[in-house]
């Protein structure tokens, strides 16, 4: 187990290509903007469905 952890850290240090600090910041902004847009889309769909269901049940009763 210890050998596996040592080899994992060595592979991360030597074989993984890490992005530069500026590229990491740009990618973080892209992820944040996408997350906000996706959240607003889900909120909008949820609001529309809620209104449709409320309208439907108000017609029934």
C-alpha positions in Angstrom: 0.0 0.0 0.0 2.8 2.4 0.9 4.6 1.6 -2.4 1.4 2.3 -4.3 1.0 5.7 -2.7 4.7 6.5 -3.4 4.3 5.5 -7.1 1.1 7.6 -7.4 2.8 10.7 -6.1 5.8 10.1 -8.4 3.5 9.7 -11.4 1.6 12.9 -10.5 4.9 14.8 -10.2 6.5 13.5 -13.4 3.8 12.4 -15.9 0.9 14.8 -15.3 0.9 18.0 -17.3 -0.4 20.7 -15.0 -1.9 23.9 -16.4 -0.2 27.2 -15.8 -1.6 29.5 -13.1 -3.2 31.8 -15.7 -4.8 28.9 -17.6 -6.1 27.5 -14.4 -7.8 30.9 -13.6 -9.3 31.1 -17.1 -10.7 27.5 -16.7 -12.1 28.4 -13.3 -14.0 31.4 -14.8 -15.4 29.2 -17.5 -16.6 26.6 -15.0 -18.1 29.3 -12.8 -20.0 30.9 -15.6 -21.3 27.6 -16.9 -22.4 26.6 -13.4 -24.3 29.9 -13.0 -26.0 29.6 -16.4 -26.9 25.9 -15.7 -28.3 26.8 -12.3 -30.4 29.6 -13.7 -31.7 27.3 -16.5 -32.7 24.6 -13.9 -34.3 27.3 -11.7 -36.3 28.6 -14.7 -37.5 25.2 -15.8 -38.5 24.4 -12.2 -40.4 27.7 -11.9 -42.3 27.0 -15.1 -43.2 23.4 -14.1 -44.3 24.7 -10.7 -46.7 27.2 -12.2 -48.0 24.7 -14.7 -48.7 22.2 -12.0 -50.3 24.8 -9.7 -52.5 26.0 -12.6 -53.5 22.4 -13.4 -54.5 21.6 -9.8 -56.4 24.9 -9.5 -58.5 23.8 -12.5 -59.3 20.4 -11.0 -60.4 21.7 -7.6 
